[in-house]
Amino acid sequence: MTNQAFILLCIVVFGVVGTCHDGSLRKGYYKDTCPDAEEIIKKATEKHVANDPTLPARFLRMHFHDCFVRGCDGSVLLNSTTNNTAEKDAIPNLTLAGFDVIDDLKAEVEKKCPNVVSCADVLALAARDAVSFKFQTPLWEVLTGRRDGRISRISEALANIPSPLSNFTALVRSFTSKGLNVHDLVVLS
């Protein structure tokens, strides 16, 4: 993928992220409660990406899958329970990778600011920071203040994440339902 196409992909994903919430996100959300949160996540993400160059694509895909189901609420990070099969275990998500790294990033933030930074924001920031690592500058701004979802259902992942076997008409319908157009479909596909 060329750098221009990669940057365009990032901008489109940022656009998806921006539409996932009702406007409650803002710059500097953790300024008073955990002022170092974004820097902690950035440094830890960069450490992992330096050791595993596949992480940018993995985090971007994980973030996309998270946002496409219930909005960018981190519900893709939740594990199944005896009474519920979670999004993580849906067929489209079985090839997602990097959950262990997201757990590590969250643990780093928890050391400094316990119970403050949402897992959803950790995932959004990690996706941005991992993709931006090669360029040594943030490629897009991540507004923070996401709330972690507490509901994660396999049925919703299966119903919302576009299948790689979908025909063009079905893909257009799926993307349109999320406020995205054919251009977005092509770039994200």
Secondary structure, 3 states (H helix, E strand, C coil): CCHHHHHHHHHHHHHHHHCCCCCCCECCCCCCCCCCHHHHHHHHHHHHHHHCCCHHHHHHHHHHHHHHHHCCCCHHHCCCECCECCHHHCHHHCCCCCHHHHHHHHHHHHHHCCCCCCHHHHHHHHHHHHHHHHHCCCCCCCCECCCCCCCCCHHHHHHHCCCCCCCHHHHHHHHHCCCCCHHHHHHHC
